[in-house]
Amino acid sequence: MCHNPTMPNVNIRQLRNTRKLKAWLRAGETVELRERDKVIARIVPATEQGVTGELPDFAARRKNIFGDRVLLGADLLIEERGRY
């Protein structure tokens, strides 16, 4: 793997200087972590994890699978517990 001159990099000892590392990450930079001039990891800035898109219609899926049957989960659980 070759060195990318535009990507910031730090070695293990330089990780103590978190100010510079945080500045790069806040700027959206991916930082290479090196040990003895070999890349051992890449630190990637976190992205905002928002809900993208709509959730599926779970009620419609349940109706497709089970129809109009009523599944009583609590009754099944009590029955299973009684066997032991």
C-alpha positions as CSV (number, residue, x, y, z in Angstrom):
1,M,0.0,0.0,0.0
2,C,1.5,3.3,-1.0
3,H,1.5,6.5,1.1
4,N,-1.1,9.1,0.2
5,P,0.6,12.5,0.5
6,T,-2.7,14.4,0.7
7,M,-4.0,12.3,3.6
8,P,-3.0,13.4,7.1
9,N,-1.1,10.7,9.1
10,V,0.0,10.2,12.6
11,N,2.1,7.6,14.3
12,I,1.3,5.9,17.6
13,R,3.3,8.4,19.6
14,Q,1.6,11.4,18.0
15,L,-1.8,10.1,19.1
16,R,-1.2,11.9,22.4
17,N,-1.7,15.2,20.5
18,T,-5.4,14.8,20.2
19,R,-5.9,18.5,19.3
20,K,-4.5,18.1,15.8
21,L,-6.3,14.7,15.3
22,K,-9.6,16.2,16.4
23,A,-9.2,19.2,14.1
24,W,-8.6,16.9,11.1
25,L,-11.5,14.7,11.9
26,R,-13.9,17.7,12.4
27,A,-12.8,18.9,9.0
28,G,-13.9,15.6,7.5
29,E,-10.4,14.3,6.9
30,T,-9.5,10.6,7.1
31,V,-6.3,10.1,9.1
32,E,-3.9,7.3,8.6
33,L,-2.4,5.7,11.7
34,R,1.1,4.4,11.1
35,E,3.6,2.3,13.0
36,R,7.1,2.1,11.6
37,D,6.0,3.8,8.4
38,K,3.3,1.2,7.7
39,V,-0.4,2.0,7.7
40,I,-2.1,0.0,10.4
41,A,-5.4,1.8,10.5
42,R,-7.4,4.6,9.1
43,I,-9.5,6.8,11.4
44,V,-12.6,7.9,9.6
45,P,-14.7,10.8,10.9
46,A,-18.2,9.9,12.1
47,T,-21.1,10.8,10.0
48,E,-24.5,11.9,11.3
49,Q,-26.7,8.8,11.4
50,G,-30.2,10.0,10.6
51,V,-33.3,8.1,9.6
52,T,-33.2,8.1,5.8
53,G,-36.3,7.0,4.0
54,E,-39.5,5.6,5.4
55,L,-39.8,2.5,7.5
56,P,-41.7,-0.4,6.0
57,D,-45.3,-1.0,6.8
58,F,-44.9,-3.8,9.4
59,A,-48.6,-4.1,10.1
60,A,-49.2,-4.9,6.4
61,R,-46.4,-7.4,6.3
62,R,-47.8,-9.2,9.4
63,K,-51.2,-9.3,7.8
64,N,-49.7,-10.8,4.6
65,I,-47.9,-13.5,6.5
66,F,-50.5,-14.4,9.2
67,G,-53.8,-13.1,7.7
68,D,-56.5,-12.4,10.3
69,R,-55.2,-14.8,12.9
70,V,-54.6,-13.5,16.4
71,L,-51.3,-14.7,17.8
72,L,-51.2,-14.6,21.6
73,G,-47.6,-14.4,22.5
74,A,-48.2,-14.2,26.2
75,D,-50.2,-17.4,26.2
76,L,-47.5,-19.2,24.3
77,L,-44.9,-18.0,26.7
78,I,-46.9,-19.2,29.8
79,E,-47.5,-22.6,28.1
80,E,-43.8,-23.0,27.4
81,R,-42.7,-22.1,30.9
82,G,-45.1,-24.6,32.3
83,R,-43.3,-27.4,30.6
84,Y,-40.2,-27.0,32.7
